[in-house]
Amino acid sequence: MSNSSSISHFLLLALADTRQLQLLHFCLFLGISLAALLGNGLIISTVACSHLLHTPMFFFLLNLALTDLGSILTTVPKAMHNSLWDTRIISYTGCAAQLFFFMFFISAEFYLLTIMCYDRYVSICKPLHYGTLLGSRACAHMAAAAWASAFLNALMHMANTFSLPLCHGNALGQFFCEIPQILKLSCSKSHLREVGLLAVSSCIGLGCFVFIVFSYVQIFMAVLRIPSEHGRHKAFSTCLPHLAVVSLFLSTVVFAHLKPTSLSSPSLDLALSVLYSVVPPALNPLIYSLRNQELKAAVWRLMTGWFQ
């Protein structure tokens, strides 16, 4: 038996038992993180440097790329370090910081995806009011609200989680620090406070999800009423990448945390955690750049400018 005051470190889940598999996981994480850094860094540089992309849609995309960079840099480097040096240790303060930043960036990403949905809704369903509803000041306020709300959400969860007495050891069943795994170590009924906070966060997330679904129903109804095929294609090309990113993000998170206990296994849990914490930041830049001609053209101009 131990409590949180006597815990100086946690033991993360080992990704593999053999040295060869550990090095393989290191190489896979290295490749994924480099892809995420390159893709999101290119989006940030392109949007920041191209005046043609200084629009609300690309402003929010820049913010989304920042959250993707932050989330992957929060979890992957420590996992790579542990795989390379054959260790599982993370310090108590390091675990708290990792939990805070992961919650911060994941929350900010979901809020920004909701705002981006509103941007597409106004653009397609209320185009005459686009400049009024999504002016530069309104966009800055919405982005600031998303970041501030994510900060408060992460701060409350981190402070409440690490105020709990822990008496079930220090081994976590995850390759990074997350709330459900730490709650399993708690020996106090006060963990119900954190469950309550998670319920509140889930209700907010459900509200955002309902808003996204309602908005896309309106968007698709408006797109189908566009008479020209070119107009419909252009409208869909701006909506489908966002819808794909939202679907990837929500499906992996929801299935990882709400799957039946009968399907739970260490290997499946590990695979799902990688899917929702590591894969989306690497895939999002690719999803957004595949169908967006403006972004591809701006990236090409930026890259050719670098090599001239």
N, C-alpha and C positions, 0 to 999 in steps of 0.2 A: 504494500500500500504506500502511496506517495501522494503528495498534493502539488498544486501548481507552484508553490513557493520553493519546492525542492527540485523542480525540473529545470535543468539548464539547457537541455536540447531535446529535440524530437528525432525519431528515426523514421525516415520516409520509406515508402514501399520500394523494394529493390526491383529494378526493371528486368533483371535477368540473373540467373545463377552462375552461368559460366562466363569466363573472361571474353570469349569470342563474341557471345551475344551482347555483352556489355559494350564492347567496342562497336558492334553493329548498331546498337541503339544510339550510341554517341554520334556515329556518322549520319544516321537518319535524322536525328534532331538537328545536327549541324546543317544538313542540306535544307531541311524545312525552314529553319530560322534564317538562313542566308536568303532563301527565296522570299520569305516574308519581309526581311529588311530591304532587299532590292526592290520588290514590288511596291511596298508602301512608301519607301523612301523616294522612289521615282514619281509616285502620285503626288506626294507632298511637294517635291521640287517642281514638278510640272505645273501644278495648280498655282503655286506661289509665284512662279516666274512668268507664266503666260497670262497676259491681260485679257485674252479672249475667254479665259476660264474663270474670270472673277464674277461668277454668278452664284446665286444661292445653292444650286444643286452641287456645284463643285466645291463651294465653301464647306458644306456639310460633309462632302466626300473627303476633303482634307482632314477634317476633325475625326472622321471614322478611321482614316489611315493612322492617325495618331493613337487612337485607342487600340488598334490592332498591333502596332509596334509595342505599345506599353504592355499589353497582355502577354505577348509572346516573350518579351524580355523579362517579365516577372517570373515565369515558370520554367522556361527552357534552359537558361544558363546553369541553374543549380542542378537540374537533372543531368545535363551534360557533364558537369563537374563530378557528380556522384558516380556516373557511369565510367568516366575516364579514370578516376582515382579509386574505384571500388569501395565506396563508402555510402552510408545512408544518412549521415548526420546533418541536421540543420539546427542552428542555435534557436533558443526561445525567442529572442528579439527578431532574428531573421525570419522565423515562422510567422510572427505577428505582422512583420512588414510585408511578407509575401501574401498573406491573407488579405491585408488591407488593399494593396495595390491591385491584386487580382479582382477583388470585389469592385474596386473603383473603376477599373477599365472595362470590366464586363458590364457593369451597370451603365456606364457612360455610353458604351456601344449600343445597348438596347434602347436607351433614350434617344440617341442620335438616329437610329434606324426608324424610330417612331416619327421623329421630326422630318426625316427625309421622305417618309410616306406622306406626311402633310404637304411637303413641297411638291411632290408629284400630283397630289390631289388638286391643289390650287392651280398648278400649271395646266392641267388637262380639263378639270371641271369648272374652274373659274379663271380662265386666262386673262380676262379684262381687269381683274382685281389683283393680278400677280404682283405687279410693282408696288401696290399699296400694302398688301398683306405680308409680302416678303421683301421689304426694303432692307437696306444694309443694317439699319438700327435694329429692326425686328429679328433679323438673322443672328446678329451678335447677341441679342438678349436671349434667344432660344438656345443657342449654343452654350452661353454662360449658365443658363438654368440647368441644362443637361449635365454639365461638368460639376456644378455646385451640388445638385441633387445626388449625383453619384458619389461625391466626396462625403456628404453627410451620411449617406446610406452605408458606405464602407466604414466610416469612422464609428458609427453606432454598432455595427456588427462586430468589428474588431475589438472595440472596448468591452462589449458585453461578453463575447466569447472568451476572451482571455482574463475576464474577471471570475470565471467559474473555477471552482476547485477541481483538480484533476487527480484521480486516484486509481485509474486503470492503466497505469503504465504510460509510456511515451511513444509507442509505436503507432504510426498512422498508416492506414491502408490505402495510401494515395502517393503519387510521386511528387506532389506539391501540397502545401498546407491549404486545406479548405474547411469550411465550417462543419459539415456533417461528420467528418472524420475526427475533429477535435471534440465535438459533442459526445462521441462514443466513449471518450476517456473521462467524461464528467461523472462524478459520483453524487451530485447534488440535484435536488429537484428544481433548483434555480435555473437549470438549463431550459426550463419551460419559458423563461423570458426570451431566450434566443429563438426558441421555436415560435413564439409570438411575433418577434421581429421578422422572422422568415415568412410567416404567414402574411404580415402586412406587406412585405416586399413582393410576395407572390401575388397579392391582390392588385398592387400597382402594376406589376408585370402583366397580369391578366387584363387590366384596363387598357394598357398599351396594345396588347394583342387584339382585343376587340376593336379598338380604334383602327388598327392596321387592316383587319379583315373588312370592316365597314367601308373604309376608304377605298380599298381595292375593288370592292363590289361596285362602288360609284364610278371608279376610274374605268373599269372594263365596260360598264354600261355606256359611259361617255365615248370611249374609243370605238365601240361597235357602231355608234351613230355617226362617226366621221365618214363622209361620203367617199373620199378618195382613198385608194389602197396605199398610196405613198404616205398619206397623213396617218393612217392607222399603223403602218409599219414604223414610222418615226416615233409615234407615241408609245408603242410597245417596246421599242428599242431603249427608251429611257426608263421604262418601268420594270421590265423583266430582270435586269441585273439586280436591282434592289430587292425584288421579290425572291430571287434565288438566294441572295445573301441572308435575308430574313428567314427563309425556310431552312437553310443550312444551320443557322445559329439556333433557332428555336427547336428544331427536331432533335438535334444532338443533345442540347441541354435538358429538354423535357424527358427524353428517353433515358438519359443517364441517371436522372434523379427520381423519376417516377415509374421506372420499369418494375415489373413484379419481382418479388424476392426469389421466386422459383427460378428466374433467369439469371440471378446474380452469381457471379463467379469472379475470382481475382483477375483472370485474363480478360474477361469481357468488360469488367469495370475499368481496367487499365486502358483497353482499346477505346472505350467510350469517352473516358476523360481526355485522351489524346485527341479524339475527334472534335470535342467542343472547345478545348483550350488551346490546341496547337494548330490544327488543320485550317479552321476558318481564317485566321490572320494571314496565312500563306495563300489561300485561294481567293480571298476577296478582291485583291488587285487584279487578278486574272479575270474574274467574273465581270468586273466593271469595265475592263478595257476591251473585252472581246466584242461587244456590240456598240460601244460608244465611239463613233467616228471622230468626234471632236477631241476626245481624250487621246486617241491613238495618234491623231495628226499632231497634237501638241507635244506628245512624248517624242515623236519622230523629229520634230523641229528642235526640241531640246537636245536630243542625243546627237543629231547632226551638227548642232551648234557647238557641242563640247568637242567634237572630233575635227572641227575645221581649224 
